[in-house]
Amino acid sequence: MKKAFPRVAVLVPTASQWGRGVVTGIHNYVRKHTPWQIFAEPHSERDKIQVPEGWQGEGIIARVQSLSMASTLEKAGIPVVNISGIRLKKSNFHQVTTDIEAAARIAVEHFLNRGFRNFGYFSLLGLSYVSDQQSAYMRHLKELEFSCAIYTSPAKRGAIADWTLNMDNLAAWLKSLPKPVGIFTWNASSGRQLVHGCQWAGLNVPEEVAILSGANDSLFCEMSHVPISGVAAATETIGHDAAVLLAQLMKGRRPSRSPKLIAPLGVVARQSTDTLAIREKPLADAVRFIREHVDQPIQVQDILDHVPLSRSALERLFVRVLQRTPGEEIRRVHFERAKHLLEQTDMPEPEVAEAAGFGSPEYMVYVFTRQLGVSPIQYRKKVRSR
């Protein structure tokens, strides 16, 4: 009798963009390698997701979100790969999940690159993964000698913000913060509460309060009357690498027990952080000029032709406020633009180089090799293979 393909259960909340991205990553792996019989169904965050009684299979990829779920999966007696970042005592599954430290660092860099020097975090009570993100965010800020104001709110149904939140209290907190301020939060739900709180307090988003969600659910980020910027998790990579790990376990191999942490792809910027929190007008004008000419191979002299400062004064201003020189800022903006185009479009490499202001494909190859150790083509393949 011909041996059947391995039967694999995928227990993730597929109603979310995050969950669908994970399933897509698993599918990408299976499509390129040995076929699996995949068992996955539409599920919301609120569902109790489990394998049906009597189901027999060879492996499970799951968002293990409770001790009871962990116990049930352990009793199944087959390999399990956990893709959740939730900390559970006495749970020892192999794990592939988002690198929360990297996500916090990306959030800090996003605000710093826009000139913010005042910071806040909107937290949800009783959720270990939110607490982990908050701690990582505060830790990165402390390393740079910045403080962070905290507002805590109850959560409903997991990481969903409380719809009955006292808006007077939230508005009072927002008003008390030094402006302009950049506030990081777990997801689009709590980001929406912050947008509402700013409206309640009569504060402008993003000019006075910039808001960044730690998750990039495009539907809910865009649905806010001020579209919310979000940190884009590498969900397809998580799903792909979880499938790789499960395949090894199902073959009887013993890979490392250390969690595999996947850094986010970056920030998808929307209106909620589309501002420059720079008080020095010449510096704000210079940074804006660089961004408006991201598709051109500009030099520092081009900025000096636009901003009424001497070269030495401009250099000192950039270093004092942004901790980098004008030339470094030009290269950073061009590099980030090229990465985005390689990740999100099918533009040929020469067109990417031109659209990102590199002047030549050869120079872009040099920059990518120096910064990342791979060529632009290799970078695109690496991102899209996951």
C-alpha positions in Angstrom: 0.0 0.0 0.0 1.3 3.4 -0.9 2.3 5.4 2.2 0.0 8.4 2.8 1.4 11.9 3.1 2.0 13.2 6.6 -1.0 14.6 8.3 -0.4 18.0 10.0 -2.8 20.0 12.1 -2.4 23.8 12.0 -4.0 25.4 15.0 -3.9 29.2 14.5 -6.5 31.9 14.5 -6.9 32.2 10.7 -9.4 35.1 10.9 -6.4 37.4 11.6 -3.9 38.7 9.0 -1.2 37.4 11.3 -2.6 33.8 11.3 -3.2 33.8 7.6 0.4 34.9 7.0 1.6 32.0 9.1 -0.6 29.5 7.2 0.7 31.0 3.9 4.3 30.4 5.1 3.5 26.8 6.0 1.9 26.3 2.5 5.0 27.8 0.8 7.2 25.3 2.5 4.9 22.3 1.7 4.6 23.5 -1.9 8.4 23.4 -2.4 9.0 20.2 -0.4 7.3 17.0 0.4 3.4 17.2 0.4 1.5 17.2 3.6 -2.2 16.7 4.3 -2.9 20.0 6.0 -5.8 20.3 8.5 -6.6 24.0 9.1 -10.0 25.8 9.6 -11.2 29.4 9.9 -10.8 30.4 13.6 -11.0 33.6 15.5 -8.9 34.6 18.5 -11.7 33.7 20.8 -12.1 30.1 19.5 -10.9 27.2 21.5 -8.7 25.7 18.8 -7.9 22.0 19.1 -7.6 18.8 17.2 -10.9 16.9 17.0 -11.2 13.8 19.3 -10.0 10.8 17.4 -7.9 12.7 14.9 -4.6 10.9 14.1 -1.7 12.7 12.6 2.1 13.0 12.5 2.6 16.7 13.6 1.1 19.9 14.8 1.9 23.6 14.4 0.0 25.6 16.9 -0.4 29.0 18.6 -0.2 27.5 22.1 -2.0 30.1 24.2 -2.9 28.3 27.5 -1.7 25.6 29.8 -4.7 23.5 29.1 -4.0 23.6 25.4 -0.3 22.8 26.0 -1.4 19.8 28.2 -3.8 18.5 25.5 -1.1 18.8 22.8 1.5 17.0 24.9 -0.9 14.1 25.4 -1.2 13.7 21.6 2.3 12.2 21.7 3.3 13.7 18.3 5.8 16.5 17.4 4.5 20.0 18.1 5.9 23.4 17.1 4.7 26.4 19.0 4.5 29.7 17.1 3.1 31.8 20.1 5.1 34.3 22.1 3.0 33.7 25.2 5.1 32.5 28.1 3.8 29.3 29.6 5.4 27.6 32.6 6.0 23.9 32.2 5.7 24.1 28.4 8.7 22.9 26.5 7.6 22.7 22.8 10.0 23.7 20.1 9.2 27.3 19.2 9.3 29.7 16.3 8.0 33.2 17.0 8.4 36.9 16.6 11.5 38.5 18.2 9.9 41.0 20.6 13.2 42.6 21.4 13.8 43.3 17.7 10.2 44.6 17.4 10.8 47.1 20.2 14.1 48.2 18.7 12.3 48.8 15.4 9.7 50.9 17.1 12.3 53.0 18.9 14.2 53.6 15.7 11.0 54.5 13.9 10.3 57.3 16.4 13.9 58.4 16.7 14.2 58.7 12.9 11.3 61.1 13.0 12.9 63.2 15.7 10.9 62.1 18.8 12.5 62.6 22.2 9.4 61.9 24.3 7.9 58.4 24.5 5.0 56.5 25.9 3.6 53.0 26.0 -0.1 52.0 26.1 -0.2 48.7 27.9 -2.8 45.9 28.4 -3.1 44.4 31.8 -2.5 40.7 32.5 -0.9 39.7 29.2 2.6 38.3 29.4 3.5 39.0 25.8 2.3 42.7 26.1 4.4 43.0 29.2 7.4 41.6 27.4 7.0 44.1 24.6 6.6 47.0 27.0 9.7 45.9 29.0 11.8 45.6 25.8 10.6 49.0 24.5 11.5 50.6 27.8 14.8 48.8 28.0 15.9 50.1 24.5 14.8 53.6 25.4 16.7 53.5 28.7 19.9 52.4 26.9 19.6 55.6 24.9 18.9 57.6 28.1 15.2 58.2 27.4 12.3 57.7 29.8 8.9 56.3 28.9 5.4 57.1 30.3 3.1 54.2 30.8 -0.7 53.9 30.6 -2.3 50.6 31.6 -5.8 49.4 30.5 -7.8 46.3 31.0 -8.0 43.9 28.0 -11.1 42.1 26.8 -11.0 38.7 24.9 -7.2 38.4 24.8 -5.4 41.4 23.4 -8.6 43.3 22.4 -8.7 46.7 24.1 -11.6 47.5 26.5 -14.3 49.3 24.5 -15.6 50.8 27.7 -12.3 52.4 28.6 -12.6 55.7 30.6 -11.8 58.2 27.9 -11.5 61.1 30.4 -8.7 59.3 32.2 -6.9 58.4 28.9 -7.3 62.0 27.7 -5.9 63.4 30.9 -2.8 61.1 30.6 -2.3 62.1 27.0 -2.6 65.8 27.9 0.0 65.4 30.6 2.7 64.1 28.3 5.4 66.4 27.0 4.8 67.0 23.3 5.4 65.9 20.7 5.3 62.3 21.9 5.6 58.9 20.2 3.5 56.2 21.8 3.9 52.4 21.1 1.2 49.9 21.8 0.5 46.2 21.2 -1.9 46.2 18.3 -4.4 48.1 16.1 -7.1 47.7 18.7 -5.2 49.6 21.4 -3.9 52.0 18.8 -7.5 52.9 17.9 -8.2 53.6 21.5 -5.2 56.0 21.5 -6.5 57.8 18.4 -9.9 58.1 20.1 -8.3 59.4 23.3 -6.4 62.1 21.3 -9.6 63.2 19.7 -11.3 63.3 23.1 -8.4 65.4 24.4 -8.3 67.7 21.4 -4.8 66.6 20.5 -3.6 66.3 16.9 -2.3 62.9 15.5 0.5 62.7 14.5 1.7 66.3 15.0 1.3 66.2 18.9 0.9 62.4 19.5 2.3 59.8 17.1 0.9 56.3 17.5 2.6 53.0 16.4 0.9 49.6 16.6 3.1 46.6 17.4 1.0 44.6 14.8 0.2 45.5 11.2 -3.3 44.2 10.6 -3.9 46.3 7.4 -7.7 46.2 7.7 -7.9 47.5 11.2 -4.9 49.8 10.9 -6.5 51.4 7.9 -10.0 51.5 9.3 -9.1 54.0 12.0 -10.1 57.6 11.0 -6.4 58.3 11.4 -4.7 55.3 9.7 -2.3 53.6 12.2 1.3 52.7 11.4 2.2 49.1 12.3 5.2 46.9 12.8 4.9 44.2 10.2 5.7 40.7 11.7 7.4 38.3 9.3 4.5 35.9 9.6 5.2 34.0 6.4 8.8 33.4 7.6 7.4 32.2 11.0 5.1 29.7 9.3 7.8 28.5 6.8 10.4 28.0 9.5 7.9 26.3 11.8 7.2 23.9 9.0 11.0 23.3 8.5 11.3 22.5 12.2 8.3 20.2 12.3 9.6 18.3 9.3 12.8 17.6 11.1 10.9 16.5 14.2 8.7 14.2 12.2 11.8 12.6 10.7 13.1 11.8 14.2 15.8 14.5 14.3 16.5 16.4 17.5 17.0 20.1 16.6 18.0 22.7 19.2 15.4 23.5 21.9 16.3 27.2 21.8 13.4 29.3 20.5 13.9 30.6 16.9 13.1 34.3 17.0 12.2 36.0 13.8 12.7 39.8 13.5 9.8 41.8 12.0 10.1 43.1 8.5 9.9 46.7 9.6 7.3 49.4 10.0 4.4 50.0 7.5 4.1 53.8 7.9 0.7 55.4 7.8 -0.7 58.8 8.9 -0.4 58.2 12.6 3.4 58.6 12.5 3.7 60.6 9.3 5.4 63.6 10.9 8.8 65.0 11.9 9.0 65.8 15.6 11.9 68.2 15.2 11.8 71.6 16.8 14.8 73.0 14.9 13.2 74.2 11.7 16.4 74.1 9.6 16.9 70.4 10.6 13.2 69.6 9.9 13.5 71.2 6.5 16.7 69.3 5.8 15.2 65.9 6.8 12.1 66.6 4.8 14.2 67.5 1.7 16.0 64.2 1.9 12.7 62.2 2.1 11.1 64.2 -0.7 14.1 63.4 -2.9 14.6 59.8 -1.9 14.5 58.8 -5.6 17.4 61.1 -6.5 21.2 60.6 -5.8 21.4 63.8 -3.8 24.5 65.0 -1.9 25.0 67.1 1.2 25.5 70.1 -1.0 22.0 69.8 -2.3 20.7 70.1 1.2 22.9 73.2 1.8 21.4 74.8 -1.3 18.0 74.3 0.3 18.7 75.1 4.0 20.4 78.4 5.0 23.2 76.9 7.1 26.9 76.4 6.7 28.1 72.8 6.2 29.7 72.7 9.7 26.5 74.0 11.3 24.3 71.5 9.5 26.7 68.7 10.5 26.6 69.7 14.2 22.8 70.0 14.1 22.3 66.5 12.6 24.7 64.9 15.0 23.3 66.7 18.1 19.7 65.8 17.4 19.7 62.7 15.2 23.1 61.2 16.2 24.2 60.9 12.6 25.6 63.1 9.9 23.6 64.5 6.9 25.4 62.0 4.6 24.6 59.1 6.9 20.9 60.2 6.8 20.9 60.3 3.0 22.3 56.8 2.8 20.0 55.5 5.5 16.9 56.8 3.7 18.0 55.4 0.3 18.8 52.1 1.8 15.4 51.7 3.6 13.7 52.7 0.3 15.5 50.1 -1.6 14.7 47.4 1.0 11.0 48.3 0.8 11.0 48.1 -3.0 12.8 44.8 -3.0 10.4 43.4 -0.4 7.1 44.8 -1.8 7.5 45.0 -5.6 8.8 43.0 -8.5 10.8 45.9 -9.9 14.1 44.8 -11.6 17.2 45.6 -9.6 18.3 48.5 -11.9 14.9 50.1 -11.5 15.0 49.7 -7.7 18.5 51.4 -7.7 17.1 54.3 -9.7 13.9 54.6 -7.6 15.9 54.6 -4.4 18.3 57.3 -5.5 21.5 55.1 -5.6 22.7 56.4 -9.0 23.8 53.0 -10.2 22.9 49.3 -9.5 26.6 48.7 -8.7 26.6 51.2 -5.9 23.4 49.6 -4.5 25.0 46.2 -4.5 28.0 47.6 -2.7 25.8 49.2 0.0 23.7 46.0 0.5 26.8 43.8 0.7 28.4 46.1 3.3 25.3 46.5 5.4 23.7 43.1 5.2 26.4 40.8 3.8 24.1 39.9 0.8 23.4 41.4 -2.6 20.0 43.1 -3.3 19.0 40.0 -5.4 20.0 37.7 -2.5 18.1 39.9 0.0 14.9 39.7 -2.1 15.2 35.9 -2.4 15.8 35.6 1.3 12.8 37.6 2.2 10.4 36.0 -0.3 11.5 32.4 0.3 10.0 32.5 3.8 
